């Protein structure tokens, strides 16, 4: 039995890509023919022998890809419950799930090192308590994320597959699992056949659109992580080192300058939690990082993030890119431009964008050309939709227009990435300037009384 990566053509003319086990190319062609596919090209996958030695079949990640199999299910009539159950058996990966083992392991390492220093070198027990608290906190977050991002989705997919197989399906229960774009397509007035083909083509696009938002958020984490580390170090210095200087100043009876008095007062305020100062600070920094990441990536908060200075421009461009990608798929499948625009703006996940789409679609249906493009449609080539709506061009121009919108989406995504890079540079400069100023205040506030004492002694 060999594993082939094949390219086949459906009777509708769409190309299908997939992976299938077969004895040879003849058997593969016969198997695909039963599904209504004509084999175009096939090549045998070369798999490392170590994979075959460990298990009787290939790893699921090599054998099955969610997007390809779901597209194949929609276009070839593969039973939907089998496709959903195959998706549930796939390894579900998320950036946070990949990050948490490293954070938990690092916190555990710091806990072991601090325990050695506490019992061997007399280090403060508060440091050990803080590291232990962080380790437990990271482990709890890891287990919670695993439940939310891996266990619960897999359980839900298996339940949906069982209901699909039994014929009892409640569409409302599936809504939380369906992305906004696919949800808008399901509730649209598009023909059922075009709807199925459009959903199949849009599934890989949805993955790409989600990846763009997470990529922007991960890039923004750099300056915030730098600020968090420096801020934690400064807080730890104020809570542990500055009180020692305060005792020296009190012992010599020095006259305290204003900068030093402010520094000592801040140190006294931060020292109130005692040994919990560092754990509380680190927990606050982590909460801030998670808040920033959620604001950038969560669709329901895009209305807020798109209005932030600097960051809002990148978020708005990514929203426009989502609209353009959905429009490209719908136009390529001969959907009416006004219906396609309403569906695309509704799938953006923003009520204001949906309202703008309905308003412009009404103008398209009336044959007008006075489009009041709002915040989320401004700059998009809406006039191309008007030409197709009035049928002033040939039918094949819908495919050309779809290519224009697809290229426009890529341009908007690249622009959002470039603008995000500029924002990151600005944030890094601000972080360095602010933290440098704080460090300068620490140095000046601590050494002014010491210089005065040395001058008096001289």
QUIKA-V162722 format. One record per pair of residues at least 12 apart in sequence whose C-alpha atoms are under 10 Angstrom apart, sorted by the first residue. I is the first residue (numbers start at 1). J is the second residue. Records with the same first field share a line. If there is no record, write none. Layout:
I = J, J
//
This chain:
1 = 21, 22, 23, 24
2 = 20, 21, 22, 23, 24, 25, 28, 43, 44, 45, 46
3 = 19, 20, 21, 22, 23, 24, 28, 42, 43, 44, 45, 46, 47, 58, 62, 63
4 = 18, 19, 20, 21, 22, 23, 24, 25, 28, 41, 42, 43, 44, 45, 46, 63
5 = 17, 18, 19, 20, 21, 41, 42, 43, 44, 45, 63
6 = 18, 19, 20, 25, 28, 29, 32, 39, 40, 41, 42, 43, 44, 45
7 = 19, 37, 38, 39, 40, 41, 42, 43
8 = 29, 32, 33, 36, 37, 38, 39, 40, 41, 42
9 = 32, 36, 37, 38, 39, 40, 41
10 = 32, 33, 35, 36, 37, 38, 39, 72, 75, 76
11 = 36, 37, 38, 75, 76
12 = 36, 37, 75, 76, 197
13 = 37
14 = 37, 75, 197, 201
15 = 37, 38, 39, 40, 72, 75
16 = 37, 38, 39, 40, 68, 69, 71, 72, 75, 76
17 = 41, 42, 68, 69, 71, 72
18 = 42, 63, 64, 65, 67, 68, 69, 71, 72
19 = 42, 43, 44, 45, 62, 63, 64, 65, 68, 69
20 = 32, 42, 44, 45, 63, 64
21 = 44, 45, 63
22 = 44
24 = 42, 44
25 = 39, 41, 42, 43, 44
26 = 39
28 = 42
29 = 41, 42
32 = 76
34 = 76
35 = 72, 73, 75, 76, 77, 78
36 = 75, 76, 77
37 = 75, 76
45 = 62
47 = 62
59 = 90
60 = 86, 89, 90, 91
61 = 89, 90, 91
63 = 90
64 = 86, 87, 89, 90
65 = 86, 87, 90
66 = 83, 84, 86, 87, 88, 89, 90, 91, 203, 204
67 = 87, 200, 201, 202, 203, 204, 205, 207
68 = 200, 201, 203, 204
69 = 82, 83, 84, 86, 87, 200
70 = 82, 83, 84, 86, 87, 199, 200, 203
71 = 83, 196, 197, 198, 199, 200, 201, 202, 203, 204
72 = 200
73 = 200
74 = 193, 196, 197, 198, 199, 200, 201
75 = 193, 196, 197, 200, 201
79 = 164, 165
80 = 160, 161, 164, 165
81 = 157, 158, 159, 160, 161, 162, 163, 164, 165, 166, 167
82 = 158, 161, 162, 164, 165
83 = 161
84 = 154, 157, 158, 159, 160, 161, 162, 164
85 = 154, 157, 158, 159, 160, 161, 162
86 = 157, 158, 161
87 = 154, 157, 158, 161
88 = 150, 151, 153, 154, 155, 156, 157, 158, 159, 160, 161
89 = 154, 157, 158
90 = 154
91 = 150, 154
92 = 146, 149, 150, 151, 153, 154
93 = 146, 149, 150
94 = 145, 146, 149, 150
95 = 214, 218
96 = 141, 142, 145, 146, 149
97 = 141, 142, 143, 145, 146, 149, 150
98 = 142
99 = 142
100 = 138, 139, 141, 142, 143, 145, 146
101 = 138, 139, 142
102 = 138
103 = 134, 135, 138, 139, 142
104 = 134, 135, 136, 137, 138, 139, 140, 141, 142
105 = 135, 138, 139
106 = 131, 134, 135, 138
107 = 130, 131, 132, 133, 134, 135, 136, 137, 138, 139
108 = 131, 132, 133, 134, 135, 136, 138, 139
109 = 131, 132, 135
110 = 127, 128, 130, 131, 132, 134, 135
111 = 127, 128, 129, 130, 131, 132, 133, 134, 135
112 = 128, 131, 132
113 = 128, 131
114 = 126, 127, 128, 129, 130, 131, 132
115 = 127, 128, 129, 131, 132
116 = 128
124 = 240, 275
125 = 275
126 = 274, 275, 276, 277, 278, 279
127 = 275, 276, 277, 278, 279
128 = 275, 279
129 = 275, 276, 278, 279
130 = 275, 276, 277, 278, 279, 280, 281, 282, 283
131 = 278, 279, 282
132 = 279
133 = 276, 279, 280, 283
134 = 278, 279, 280, 282, 283
137 = 283
153 = 177
156 = 173, 174, 177
157 = 174, 177
160 = 173, 174
171 = 186
179 = 203, 206, 207, 210, 299, 347, 348, 349
180 = 206, 299, 344, 345, 346, 347, 348, 349, 350
181 = 199, 202, 203, 205, 206, 322, 323, 326, 343, 344, 345, 346, 347, 348, 349
182 = 195, 198, 199, 200, 202, 203, 206, 326, 343, 344, 347
183 = 199, 343, 346, 347, 349
184 = 342, 343, 344, 345, 346, 347, 348, 349
185 = 198, 199, 202, 326, 330, 340, 342, 343, 344, 346, 347
186 = 199, 343
187 = 343
188 = 339, 340, 342, 343, 346
189 = 335, 339, 340, 343
190 = 330, 335, 336, 339, 340, 343
191 = 335
194 = 330, 333, 334, 335
195 = 330, 333, 335
197 = 329, 330, 333
198 = 326, 328, 329, 330, 331, 332, 333, 334, 335
199 = 326, 329, 330
200 = 329
201 = 326, 329, 330, 332, 333
202 = 325, 326, 328, 329, 330
205 = 322, 325, 326, 329
206 = 322, 325, 326
208 = 322
209 = 318, 319, 321, 322, 325, 409, 413
210 = 297, 298, 299, 318, 322
211 = 297
212 = 297, 318, 321, 413, 414, 416, 417
213 = 293, 296, 297, 298, 299, 314, 315, 318, 319, 413, 416, 417
214 = 293, 294, 296, 297, 298
215 = 296, 297, 417
216 = 293, 296, 297, 311, 314, 315, 318, 416, 417, 418, 419, 420, 421, 424
217 = 292, 293, 294, 295, 296, 297, 420
218 = 293, 296, 297
219 = 417, 420, 421, 423, 424
220 = 289, 292, 293, 296, 311, 420, 421, 423, 424, 425, 427, 428
221 = 289, 290, 292, 293, 424
222 = 424, 427, 428
223 = 423, 424, 425, 426, 427, 428, 429, 430, 431, 432
224 = 285, 286, 288, 289, 292, 424, 427, 428, 431
225 = 285, 286, 288, 289
226 = 428, 431, 432, 435
227 = 285, 427, 428, 430, 431, 432, 434, 435
228 = 281, 282, 284, 285, 286, 288, 289, 431
229 = 282, 285
230 = 431, 432, 435, 436, 439
231 = 281, 282, 285, 431, 435, 438
232 = 277, 278, 279, 280, 281, 282, 284, 285
233 = 278, 281, 282
234 = 435, 438, 439, 442
235 = 266, 267, 270, 271, 277, 278, 281, 282
236 = 267, 270, 271, 277, 278, 281
237 = 267, 442
238 = 263, 264, 265, 266, 267, 268, 269, 270, 271, 442
239 = 264, 266, 267, 268, 269, 270, 271, 272, 273, 274, 275, 277, 278
240 = 267, 270, 271, 274, 275, 277
241 = 267
242 = 260, 263, 264, 266, 267, 268, 271, 442, 445, 446
243 = 263, 264, 265, 267, 268, 271
245 = 264, 446, 447, 449, 450
246 = 260, 261, 263, 264, 267, 268, 446
248 = 450
249 = 446, 449, 450, 453
252 = 453
253 = 453
254 = 449, 450, 452, 453
255 = 449, 452, 453
256 = 445, 446, 448, 449, 452
257 = 445, 446, 448, 449
258 = 445
259 = 441, 442, 444, 445, 446, 448
260 = 441, 442, 443, 444, 445, 446, 447, 448, 449
261 = 445, 446
262 = 441, 445
263 = 441, 442, 444, 445, 446
264 = 445, 446
292 = 305
296 = 311, 312, 314, 315
297 = 315
298 = 349
299 = 319, 348, 349, 350
300 = 349, 350, 351
301 = 349, 350
302 = 315, 316, 319, 348, 349, 350
303 = 315, 316, 349, 350, 351, 352, 353
306 = 318, 319, 375, 376
309 = 423
310 = 419, 420, 422, 423, 426
311 = 416, 419, 420, 423, 424
312 = 416, 420
313 = 415, 416, 419, 420
314 = 412, 413, 414, 415, 416, 417, 418, 419, 420, 423
315 = 413, 416, 417, 420
316 = 375, 376, 377, 412, 416
317 = 376, 377, 409, 411, 412, 413, 414, 415, 416, 417, 419
318 = 348, 376, 409, 410, 412, 413, 414, 415, 416, 417
319 = 345, 347, 348, 349, 350, 353, 376, 377, 409, 412, 413
320 = 344, 345, 348, 353, 375, 376, 377, 378, 379, 380, 408, 409, 412, 413
321 = 348, 376, 380, 405, 406, 407, 408, 409, 410, 411, 412, 413, 414, 416
322 = 344, 345, 347, 348, 349, 406, 409, 410, 412, 413
323 = 340, 341, 342, 343, 344, 345, 346, 347, 348, 353, 357, 376, 377, 380, 405, 406, 409
324 = 341, 344, 345, 348, 377, 380, 381, 402, 403, 404, 405, 406, 407, 408, 409, 410, 412
325 = 344, 402, 403, 405, 406, 407, 408, 409, 410
326 = 340, 341, 343, 344, 345, 347, 348, 402, 405, 406, 409
327 = 339, 340, 341, 342, 343, 344, 345, 385, 401, 402, 403, 405, 406, 409
328 = 340, 344, 398, 399, 400, 401, 402, 403, 404, 405, 406, 407, 408, 409
329 = 344, 399, 402, 403, 405, 406
330 = 343, 344, 398, 399, 402
331 = 385, 388, 397, 398, 399, 400, 401, 402, 403, 405
332 = 396, 397, 398, 399, 400, 401, 402, 403
333 = 398, 399, 402
334 = 395, 396, 398, 399, 402
335 = 398
336 = 365, 385, 388, 389, 398
337 = 361, 364, 365, 382, 384, 385, 386, 387, 388, 389, 390, 398
338 = 357, 358, 359, 360, 361, 362, 363, 364, 365, 385, 386, 388, 389
339 = 357, 358, 361, 362, 364, 365
340 = 357, 361, 385
341 = 354, 356, 357, 358, 360, 361, 364, 382, 385
342 = 354, 355, 356, 357, 358, 359, 360, 361, 362
343 = 357, 358
344 = 357
345 = 357, 358, 376, 377
346 = 358
348 = 376
350 = 376
352 = 374, 375, 376
353 = 374, 375, 376, 377
354 = 376
355 = 374
356 = 371, 372, 373, 374, 375, 376, 377, 378
357 = 373, 374, 376, 377
359 = 371, 372, 373, 374
360 = 372, 373, 374, 377, 382, 386
361 = 382, 385, 386, 389
363 = 386
364 = 382, 383, 385, 386, 387, 388, 389, 390
365 = 386, 389, 390
366 = 386, 389, 390
367 = 386, 387, 389, 390
368 = 383, 386, 389, 390
369 = 382, 383, 386, 387
370 = 383
371 = 383, 386
380 = 405, 408, 409
381 = 401, 404, 405, 408
382 = 405
384 = 397, 398, 401, 402, 404, 405
385 = 398, 401, 402
388 = 401
//
